[in-house]
Amino acid sequence: MKRTLVLKLGDKSYELSADVPEEFVLAVVNRIQNQFTQIKNSSSDASVDEVLVVMLANSVLNEIQYEETISKLTNKLRSFMTNKR
């Protein structure tokens, strides 16, 4: 079931649609709003777009780090399974 969420960041509103359970939608909205508030509070002169770019860069960095961690764990598991044979 498609869910529509309205995300208010600063003086802008964004309407997004997602096909996920409501708890995920709420978690996404809360996390984005919390991150936005934290960054905006530490850089009060930053525009909404500048804060969003910082948030995007942080998200991409986290994704890259997660991918690297998953790759290392996968390799360790493969190595372990190979040694068990």
Secondary structure, DSSP 8 states (H G I E B T S, - for coil): --EEEEEEETTEEEEEEE-S-HHHHHHHHHHHHHHHHHHHHH-TT--HHHHHHHHHHHHHHHHHHHHHHHHHHHHHHHHHHHHH-
